[in-house]
């Protein structure tokens, strides 16, 4: 092969790679994970789990959230709960909250935040690829 042919082939490959990179970048930026927060008392469905946040309050660095859960049998349902506060993701303290298919269970879930703050925190509940969020008022 001649040098001219090799240069044209490498230029064609470079353009193809650039096009693929632009396509991937536009796909990533257009599918941002932005979720509208859910109101207190409104039931949300995350996978098979039905959940409603009925109350949330903060005392110092301790965030308490009362939830009602049902829709699947899970003894460790709060493993998929996280509170984001100050750009840190905090997982629930150990608790006995469980979910069942037949009946609704009400339980209180606590999170220990890194610092006492008056800034609102966000409760995220993730099951598989589905996610819902509640904005928790600051104290």
C-alpha positions in Angstrom: 0.0 0.0 0.0 1.1 3.5 -0.6 1.6 6.1 2.1 -1.3 8.2 0.7 -3.7 5.2 1.0 -2.6 4.5 4.6 -3.0 8.1 5.6 -6.5 8.2 4.2 -7.4 5.0 6.0 -6.1 6.3 9.3 -8.0 9.6 8.8 -11.2 7.6 8.1 -10.7 5.6 11.3 -10.0 8.7 13.3 -13.3 10.3 12.0 -15.2 7.1 12.9 -13.8 7.1 16.4 -14.5 10.8 16.9 -18.1 10.2 15.7 -18.6 7.4 18.2 -17.2 9.5 21.0 -19.5 12.4 20.2 -22.5 10.0 20.0 -21.6 8.5 23.4 -21.1 11.9 25.0 -24.5 13.1 23.8 -26.2 10.0 25.1 -24.6 10.4 28.5 -25.4 14.1 28.8 -29.0 13.7 27.6 -29.9 10.9 30.1 -29.0 12.6 33.4 -30.5 10.9 36.4 -32.9 13.7 37.5 -35.9 12.7 39.5 -38.8 14.8 40.8 -39.1 14.5 44.5 -42.2 12.8 45.9 -44.5 14.4 48.4 -44.9 13.0 52.0 -47.8 10.6 52.2 -47.8 9.8 48.4 -47.1 6.1 47.6 -44.2 5.5 45.3 -43.4 2.2 43.5 -39.7 1.2 43.3 -39.5 -2.2 41.6 -41.9 -4.4 43.6 -41.6 -2.2 46.7 -44.4 0.2 47.6 -43.3 3.0 49.9 -44.7 6.1 51.4 -42.8 8.6 53.6 -45.2 9.8 56.3 -42.9 11.9 58.5 -39.3 13.1 58.7 -37.6 15.1 61.3 -34.0 16.0 62.3 -32.5 16.4 65.7 -28.9 17.5 65.5 -27.1 15.1 63.2 -29.8 12.4 63.5 -32.4 12.2 60.7 -35.5 10.1 61.5 -37.8 9.1 58.8 -41.1 7.2 59.2 -42.1 5.1 56.3 -44.8 2.6 55.3 -43.6 -0.2 53.1 -45.3 -3.2 51.5 -45.4 -5.2 48.2 -42.6 -7.7 48.6 -41.2 -10.0 51.3 -38.0 -8.4 52.5 -36.6 -8.5 56.0 -33.9 -5.9 55.2 -35.9 -3.5 53.0 -33.9 -0.5 54.3 -30.7 -1.7 52.8 -31.7 0.1 49.6 -32.3 3.4 51.5 -29.7 6.2 51.6 -29.8 9.9 52.7 -27.7 12.4 50.8 -26.5 15.2 53.0 -23.6 17.5 52.3 -22.8 15.5 49.2 -22.3 12.4 51.3 -24.4 9.3 50.9 -25.4 7.8 54.3 -27.0 4.4 54.8 -29.6 3.6 57.4 -28.7 2.6 60.9 -29.5 -1.1 61.7 -33.3 -1.5 62.3 -36.0 -4.1 62.2 -38.0 -2.6 59.3 -39.4 -5.3 57.0 -41.8 -5.5 54.1 -44.4 -8.1 53.2 -46.6 -8.7 50.2 -49.8 -9.0 52.3 -49.8 -6.1 54.7 -48.3 -2.6 55.1 -45.6 -2.1 57.7 -44.9 1.2 59.4 -41.4 1.7 60.7 -38.9 4.4 61.7 -35.6 4.5 59.9 -32.7 6.5 61.3 -29.6 8.0 59.7 -26.6 9.6 61.4 -25.5 12.6 59.3 -21.9 13.6 59.2 -22.6 17.0 60.8 -25.6 18.8 62.2 -26.9 21.0 59.5 -30.0 22.9 58.6 -29.7 22.1 54.9 -32.3 19.8 53.5 -31.3 16.2 52.9 -32.6 13.8 50.2 -33.9 10.3 50.9 -33.1 8.0 48.0 -34.7 4.5 47.6 -33.2 2.4 44.9 -34.4 -1.1 43.8 -32.6 -2.5 40.7 -32.5 0.4 38.2 -35.4 2.3 39.6 -35.0 5.2 42.1 -37.3 7.6 43.9 -36.4 10.5 46.1 -37.9 12.6 48.9 -36.5 16.0 49.9 -36.3 16.1 53.7 -36.7 19.5 55.2 -33.8 20.8 57.3 -34.2 21.5 61.0 
